[in-house]
């Protein structure tokens, strides 16, 4: 499989005006290719059945770096996992527990800790900006994979 992308041609979803999403393809159609990729990297799990599958939108920040912190010491947040949800959710649990307990000093200075996020622009600027950035850079998880 070296040099071959097993997920080639799988469609992702696109951004619609007003924060809506639309599927560019059929998500279940992508599952066999993704299972093939999983089995390529972890051949020992090929004989195990996959019982659950999940699809959904990805929470991104402009910098593609998540942020975790507390707002006015009462509202704790962890946002923008950028497709790394399971891994970062475990880290976020530790960080948020530390913030609640007052023992989060060890996280200070790390790129995800209490970073200020740029505000999301209103429509139609949001839609125009998303599509312009994607067209210019090709950096969007919501484009057709090739």
Backbone torsions as a table, in degrees:
resi	resn	phi	psi	omega
1	UNK	NA	-2.3	-178.3
2	UNK	-56.5	129.7	177.6
3	UNK	83.0	-2.8	179.9
4	UNK	-112.9	131.1	177.1
5	UNK	-90.9	110.7	-177.6
6	UNK	-63.6	-18.9	-178.6
7	UNK	-97.6	13.9	-177.3
8	UNK	-57.6	132.3	177.1
9	UNK	86.5	-1.4	179.3
10	UNK	-78.5	128.8	-178.3
11	UNK	-84.1	144.9	174.1
12	UNK	-108.2	-171.3	-178.5
13	UNK	-100.3	161.3	-178.4
14	UNK	-116.6	164.2	-179.8
15	UNK	-92.8	129.2	177.4
16	UNK	-105.8	154.9	176.6
17	UNK	-54.0	134.9	178.9
18	UNK	87.5	20.5	177.6
19	UNK	74.0	15.3	176.9
20	UNK	-83.0	162.1	175.2
21	UNK	-124.8	154.9	176.2
22	UNK	-138.2	139.0	179.0
23	UNK	-77.5	129.4	176.4
24	UNK	-83.4	-1.9	180.0
25	UNK	-167.4	-174.5	-177.8
26	UNK	-94.1	115.0	-177.2
27	UNK	-57.0	-44.7	179.2
28	UNK	-59.5	-27.2	177.5
29	UNK	-63.5	-27.1	-177.7
30	UNK	-80.6	-20.1	-173.1
31	UNK	-59.4	-44.6	179.1
32	UNK	-59.6	-39.3	178.5
33	UNK	-66.3	-39.8	179.3
34	UNK	-69.2	-36.9	175.3
35	UNK	-63.5	-38.6	176.7
36	UNK	-61.4	-40.2	177.5
37	UNK	-65.7	-43.5	177.3
38	UNK	-58.5	-46.5	-178.3
39	UNK	-70.0	-27.7	175.3
40	UNK	-63.6	-45.5	-177.6
41	UNK	-83.1	-28.8	-179.2
42	UNK	-129.9	72.9	-174.4
43	UNK	-60.9	-26.0	-178.7
44	UNK	-68.9	-19.8	-179.7
45	UNK	-89.9	-0.2	-176.9
46	UNK	-59.3	-30.5	-178.4
47	UNK	-83.6	-9.6	-179.6
48	UNK	-87.3	138.1	178.2
49	UNK	-74.5	147.0	173.5
50	UNK	-93.4	116.0	-173.6
51	UNK	-90.3	-30.2	-177.3
52	UNK	-132.9	146.4	174.3
53	UNK	-133.0	152.1	-178.7
54	UNK	-138.3	140.8	171.0
55	UNK	-134.4	157.0	177.7
56	UNK	170.7	177.4	-179.1
57	UNK	-73.4	160.9	-179.8
58	UNK	-111.8	129.3	178.5
59	UNK	-85.1	115.6	-177.9
60	UNK	-116.5	152.9	167.7
61	UNK	-109.9	166.7	179.4
62	UNK	-60.5	-36.2	-178.4
63	UNK	-85.7	-8.9	-175.1
64	UNK	66.5	18.9	176.2
65	UNK	-114.7	130.3	179.4
66	UNK	-69.6	168.8	173.8
67	UNK	-140.4	145.7	179.6
68	UNK	-136.2	140.9	-179.9
69	UNK	179.1	-162.0	179.6
70	UNK	-134.2	138.5	177.0
71	UNK	-102.6	117.6	-178.5
72	UNK	53.9	32.5	177.4
73	UNK	56.5	17.7	-179.9
74	UNK	-130.9	-25.2	-179.9
75	UNK	-113.5	114.8	-177.5
76	UNK	-98.7	138.7	-175.2
77	UNK	-140.6	153.5	171.8
78	UNK	-147.6	114.3	-172.8
79	UNK	-136.6	160.9	172.0
80	UNK	74.2	46.2	-175.8
81	UNK	-71.3	-10.2	172.1
82	UNK	51.6	42.4	176.6
83	UNK	87.7	3.2	179.8
84	UNK	-112.4	38.7	-170.1
85	UNK	-56.8	-49.1	-175.1
86	UNK	-65.2	-46.3	-180.0
87	UNK	-64.5	-48.7	-177.4
88	UNK	-72.8	-25.0	176.8
89	UNK	-63.7	-37.7	176.8
90	UNK	-65.1	-45.0	177.2
91	UNK	-63.2	-44.1	-179.6
92	UNK	-58.8	-38.2	177.5
93	UNK	-58.9	-43.2	178.4
94	UNK	-66.4	-43.5	-178.8
95	UNK	-65.1	-46.8	-177.9
96	UNK	-67.2	-36.5	174.7
97	UNK	-63.0	-41.1	177.3
98	UNK	-63.3	-40.8	177.0
99	UNK	-62.8	-43.7	-179.4
100	UNK	-64.1	-40.7	-177.9
101	UNK	-83.6	-8.5	-178.1
102	UNK	79.4	22.2	-178.2
103	UNK	-120.2	31.2	-174.7
104	UNK	-94.1	10.9	-176.3
105	UNK	-59.1	-31.0	-178.1
106	UNK	-64.8	-18.7	-180.0
107	UNK	-87.4	-17.1	-176.6
108	UNK	-57.8	136.0	178.9
109	UNK	93.4	-12.8	177.0
110	UNK	-80.0	150.9	-170.3
111	UNK	-63.2	-19.5	-178.5
112	UNK	-97.6	-6.4	-172.2
113	UNK	-90.4	117.5	175.4
114	UNK	50.5	41.4	176.5
115	UNK	-81.4	137.6	176.3
116	UNK	-75.6	131.3	178.3
117	UNK	-96.8	143.1	174.8
118	UNK	-68.6	143.8	179.0
119	UNK	-68.5	150.7	177.0
120	UNK	-80.1	127.1	-178.6
121	UNK	-70.1	157.0	178.2
122	UNK	-74.0	163.3	172.3
123	UNK	-70.4	146.5	5.7
124	UNK	-88.5	-0.6	-178.5
125	UNK	-62.3	-36.3	179.8
126	UNK	-61.5	-48.5	-179.0
127	UNK	-64.2	-47.2	179.7
128	UNK	-61.3	-44.6	-179.3
129	UNK	-63.5	-43.3	179.5
130	UNK	-60.1	-50.6	-176.5
131	UNK	-70.3	-35.0	177.0
132	UNK	-66.1	-46.0	179.3
133	UNK	-61.4	-44.7	-179.8
134	UNK	-62.7	-43.2	-179.6
135	UNK	-66.7	-38.2	-176.5
136	UNK	-78.0	-35.6	-173.3
137	UNK	-109.4	-22.6	-174.9
138	UNK	71.7	10.3	-176.8
139	UNK	-97.6	80.1	175.5
140	UNK	-148.3	131.7	176.6
141	UNK	-75.0	-4.8	-174.4
142	UNK	-100.9	15.7	179.4
143	UNK	-102.4	166.9	177.0
144	UNK	-61.6	124.2	178.9
145	UNK	-73.3	139.0	179.7
146	UNK	-135.3	NA	NA
